[in-house]
Amino acid sequence: MKSTLLTTLVAVFTIAAALAGDALPSWNDTTPKKAIVAFVERVTKEGSPDFVPVPERIATFDNDGTLWCEQPMYVQLRFALDRVKTLAPQHPEWKRKQPFKKLLTTPKEENVAVTEHELMEIIMATHAGMSTAEFERIVKDWIATARHPRFHRPYTECVYQPMLELLAYLRANGFKTFIVSGGGIEFMRPWTEKVYGVPPEDVIGSSGKTRYKMQNDKPVLMRLPELDFIDDGAGKPIGINSHIGRRPIGAFGNSDGDRQMLEWTQAGNGARLMMLVHHDDPAREYAYGAESRIGTFSNSLMTEAKTNSWTIVSMKEDWNMIFPAPK
Amino acid sequence: MKSTLLTTLVAVFTIAAALAGDALPSWNDTTPKKAIVAFVERVTKEGSPDFVPVPERIATFDNDGTLWCEQPMYVQLRFALDRVKTLAPQHPEWKRKQPFKKLLTTPKEENVAVTEHELMEIIMATHAGMSTAEFERIVKDWIATARHPRFHRPYTECVYQPMLELLAYLRANGFKTFIVSGGGIEFMRPWTEKVYGVPPEDVIGSSGKTRYKMQNDKPVLMRLPELDFIDDGAGKPIGINSHIGRRPIGAFGNSDGDRQMLEWTQAGNGARLMMLVHHDDPAREYAYGAESRIGTFSNSLMTEAKTNSWTIVSMKEDWNMIFPAPK
C-alpha cells in the first residue's frame, strides 16, 4: 500500500508540475498558442460556464499535413509505389499492363501521371488480397525502414513536434485525442500509438471491405479489393459519428478535406477550438496551399476560416521547431 | 492541492478495497466465476507468461441476451413498434399499407407475422428520415418511459446484475470493455454510459448510412433509409477490426450471432476467455435456446463451445441474482 501511495503522490505532483510549466515549448507565444491555452483553461475550469466534463473532451486530428509531412507525396502512396516494386517479380504481367508498366519503367515514378482509376488499381493491388494480420506486418516492416527523400529520416520522425506537444497537452487535460484521416485506417494503426500516443481504437480512417473466413482452421479477415469508406471531406463527420458517437470540441486540420470536420465541431454548443495548419515554410518544410494537388488549402477554405474565426497556424511564424530532435 | 490529494487517497483506498473484496457477489462460486477470476489473475500478474499489458486488455460484450433481456422481443423492435403507433397520425396512408396496417389494427402487435422485408420497412420508417440528434432525443425519451411487459420496470433495469459486476471488475483490472451488438449503434449509445459504464465511443453496432448536409445554415447528419453495416455473426469480427483494431482477449455472448466473435477472440495468442450466457431460468427470466427465433443458441454452437472449451454460464445455476435491486 505504501508504495502505491507514494507512486500516486509522485504522479499527482508530476501532473501539477506539467500543468504549471510550459507544455507547448515549440509554439511561439503568438495567437494560436494563446488560443489553445485559453480554450483548454475555459473548458477545464470547474464551475465555469464553459466547463466540459472529461468524457466529453473529444479532440480530432487530421493526419496527413496536420500531424506529419505529406510532401512531396502522401506517405501511403510512397508505400504503395514501393509495394509495386517489391511485388513486381510475382506479377510478370505488370511488365505489359498499365499503370504498373509505367511505374516500373520510369526511374522517378513519382512524376508518372496516373488517373484516379489507375491510382485505385495501384491501391487495390498493394493493399488487398492478404489478411489484416499480413498487411499489418507489411506496414510495420516498411515504416521501420523507409526514409523521407528530403529529410533523410523515417517518416515517423517527420511528424510535427508542436502537434506532438499539443496532443500530449490535451490528454494531460483530460481530452481523448482521435485521428480522423483520409488515409487508410490500417496503414496508420500499426504505429500511431508509439508515435502519437493514439491507440488503434482511437484512429479513424478510410477503409476497404474485409471478409471473415477460415484459413487452415483459423479465422482470418481477408482484405478485399473493394472500398468501404472514404474518411475525407463530408466523410469526416460521418466517420466521427460512426466511431465516436460524440461531437468533438476541438478539431485540427490543414486542408479542404478537413472543412466539414471543423464545421461539424463548431456547430455544437459551448466553447470550441477549430484550427488549420498552413504550410508556409519552404525553408524548414514546404509551402503550398490553393494551387497544391496534395493538401489543397483553397481560397474558399481560407475565407470560411476567417468568417468562422477558425485559428490559422503559420508554420513559419508560430512554430519554433518543426520536427522532433533527431533520434 | 490538499483536496486533490485527499480525493486521490480516497480513490486509492476504494480501488484497493474493491480488489480485495468480492467484486462478483451475484455470481455463485461455480465454474464460470472461477474461470473469470483465474483468467483476470493470469493476464494481470506482472512477470507471468500470460501477462497482458493494459492497452491490450480488450473485452467485447454482445448486448441483447448477454447484458440485457431480449425477450419477449428485442427491445429495439418494441421501440420501432411504438414509433409506428406514435407516427401513425402523420401517416394516414399506413391505414391501407402493409405492414403498418396489420400492426396498427392488431391489439397485440407482437404476434403479427412480418417478413424480413416488412421488418426492414418498419425499421427504415422509424429509424431514418431525421437527423442523428433528433433520433438520439427520440431514443432517450422512449427509453426513459418504456417498461418491460413482464418485469414492469424500465428496460435499462432489465440488465443482468452479474454482467454489470463483470464489466466493472474487468475495468478495475485495466480492461477496456466494448459492446459489440447486432442492435443499432445509435439505439444503444444514448444510455450505455449510464447503464453499463460504456461510453459511446466503445459501442459497436449495426448502422444505417448518414448524409452530411446544411440545414438552416447548420450542419446535420441525416439518417438515410439505407443499411450500412450489420454487426452480427461474421460481421462482429469485422466490426471489431474496424472500430477497435485490436483482437479482444475476452468475449461474451449468448447466441449464434456471437459465434465468430468468440472464434476470432480465441484465435489470438496467449490467455483467452470466451463465455456464453445460457438462458435456462424460466422462473426468474426466460428459458430458450436452439428452438428460439430470438437469441438462437443452436446445438452446433453448443458443440463448438464444448470442443473449444468456451465457458457456458447457466443463469439458473451460476447467478444468484438476475436484475439489479429495484430503484
Interface residues (C-beta under 8 A of the other chain):
Chain A: M1 T4 L5 T8 L9 V12 A16 P55 I58 T132 K176 I185 E186 R189 E193 P199 P200 E201 D202 V203 S207 T210 R211 Y212 K218 P219 L221 A234 P237 I238 N241 S242 H243 I244 G245 R246 Q260 E263 W264 A267
Chain B: M1 T4 L5 T8 L9 V12 A16 P55 I58 T132 K176 I185 E186 R189 E193 P199 P200 E201 D202 V203 S207 T210 R211 Y212 K218 P219 L221 A234 P237 I238 N241 S242 H243 I244 G245 R246 Q260 E263 W264 A267
